[in-house]
Amino acid sequence: MDYLTVLGLSAATLTTISFLPQMMKTWQTKSAKDVSYIMLVTFILGVSLWLVYGIFRQDIAIILANSITLVFNLMILWLKIKYRNQYRNSPAKKYL
């Protein structure tokens, strides 16, 4: 494996795992009220395009990173949709 591939895989690993804390926090708190739908959808579209680009380039770092990042962000979007009514119906909302 050459240095450029190692560099790409290292960058891919760091940017991909950066979404784990948000995903875990959303799952644990059952709230994603501070996560923007527009940001999530735009990011998911961008990551999807990067994935297609990586497939055409046959670049394993781009393919792996964007595949995993896409899954993580789809999970965050799913959690946001799943928990959206929980915040709306919470008694604490009356005081905000």
Residue pairs with C-beta under 8 A, 6 or more apart in sequence:
5 60
5 61
8 59
8 61
8 62
9 60
9 61
9 64
11 61
11 65
12 61
12 62
12 64
12 65
13 65
15 65
15 69
16 64
16 65
16 68
16 69
16 72
19 69
19 72
19 73
19 76
20 72
22 35
22 76
23 72
23 75
23 76
23 79
26 32
26 35
26 76
26 79
26 80
26 83
27 79
30 83
30 86
31 83
31 86
31 87
32 76
32 79
32 80
32 83
32 84
33 84
33 87
35 76
35 80
37 77
37 80
40 73
40 76
40 77
40 80
41 77
43 73
44 70
44 73
44 74
44 77
47 66
47 69
47 70
47 73
48 66
48 70
50 62
50 66
51 62
51 63
51 66
51 67
51 70
53 62
54 60
54 61
54 62
54 63
54 65
54 66
55 63
87 93
